[in-house]
Amino acid sequence: MKLIAGFIIGVVLVTIAFIHFYWAFGGDWGKDSAIPTDRKGVKRIQPGPVDCLLVGLFLLLCTANTFMGIGMLRLFVSQTIVTWGLWGTAFIFGLRAIGDFKYIGFFKRINDTEFGKRDTSLYSPLCLLLSLLCLVIVMM
């Protein structure tokens, strides 16, 4: 179970990381529907190339930590740090699933925008799944 959870996390996070790298280097496919907007269509954040690059690198770091947690990757990192990293990843994705109570997450108030609909049907459930899978790895 631990191996399957880690593999799912890895595939998802590497895919999302490469999408962020694509955006960082000028791509725009899917970017508009991945940014929260208000009901008038005004973007609530304006991520630049550096922001996208940093998110992509963070996602790859989470992937590497997950692979260390399931024993697929061996680096000179203590098991304590790996465990804390998995707890941190679970916490971050759990918070993302809960959201800010206005534009993102399961408890958002503005959910009738393009982003809001995708967040309800895809982004938030995926974040919750990633959080739970990290907990599976930590607990096993």
N, C-alpha and C positions, 0 to 999 in steps of 0.2 A: 504493500500500500504506500509506503514511504517513497519508494522508487517511482511509482506511478504519479504520485502527487508532485514530486520534484520535476518529473519529465513534463507534466502539464504546465507547471509554473515556468519552466525554462522555455518551452515553445511559445507561450503567450508573451512573456516578458521580452524575449529576443525579437519577436515580431513587432511588438510595440516600440521597442528601442530603435529598430531600423526605420520605422515610420517617422519617429522623431528625428533621426539623422537625415532622412529624406527632406523633412521640413527645414531642418537647420541649413541644408545646402541649397535651399531655394524652391523645393517642391511645394505644391499647394493642394494636391489631391487630398480630399478629406479634411483639410485643416479647418475650413469654415464650420463644418458640423461637429468639430471637436472642441470648439471654443464657446463657453457660455455667453448668451446674449440676453438682454432684457426683452420685454415684449415689443419694443420698437425696433429691434434688430441691432442695437448698439452692443458691441463686444465688451464684455466686462473685464477682460484681460487682453493684453497685446503682447503675446510672447514673441520674442525675437529669435534670431538664429542661435545666440549663445544660450538662451533659456532652453530651446529645443535640444541643443547639444548636451547640456548638463542633465536634462531629464533622461535622454538616451543613455548617457554614461551611468547614471544612477540605476537605471533599470538593468543594465548589464552587470553592475556590481551586485545587485540583488540576485540576479541569476547565478553568478559565480558563488555567492554565499549559499544559495539554495543547493547548488551542486556539491558544495563542500559538506553541507548538512546531510545529504543522502549518500555521501561517500563516492561520488562520481568524479570529484576533483580534489586533488590533494595539494595544498599550498602550505606555506609555513605560517599558519594562523591557528591559534589555540581553539579548541572546541568551545570554550566559554565565549569567545568573541563570535564564533559562528552561531551559537545558540542565541546570543543577544541580538545578532543581526537578523535572525529569523523572527524573533519576537518583535523587533523594530519594523520589519517588513510587514508582518501581520497587523501591527498597530497602524502603520501608515495607510495600508489598503483598507483596513477597517474604518478608519476615520474618513477616507475618501468615499467609501460606500455610504456612510452616514451623511456626510456632506456639510454644507454651510447653512442649511435650513432656508436658503433663499434661491440659489441658482443651481447647486449641484447636490447629488446624493439622493437617497431614498426619501428624505424628509424635506425636499425643496418645495417652495411655494410656487415658483414660476416653472411650470412643467409643460406649457403649451407651445414652446419654441421648438425649432428643429433639434437643437442641442438637448433640450429638456426631454423630448421624446426618446432620443437615442440614449440619453443618460438613464432613463427609467428602464428601457428595454435591454440595454447592452452594457454601458459603462459601469454603472453601480453594481449590477449583479456580478459582473466580471471581477470587480474589485473585492466584493464580498467573497467570491469563490477563491481568489488568490489569498485573501486573508485566512480563510478557513484551511486551505491546503498548507499554508505555512504552519498553522497550529498543529495540523496532523503530523507534520515532520518533527516539530519540536516535541510533541507529546509521545511519539513512538520511540 
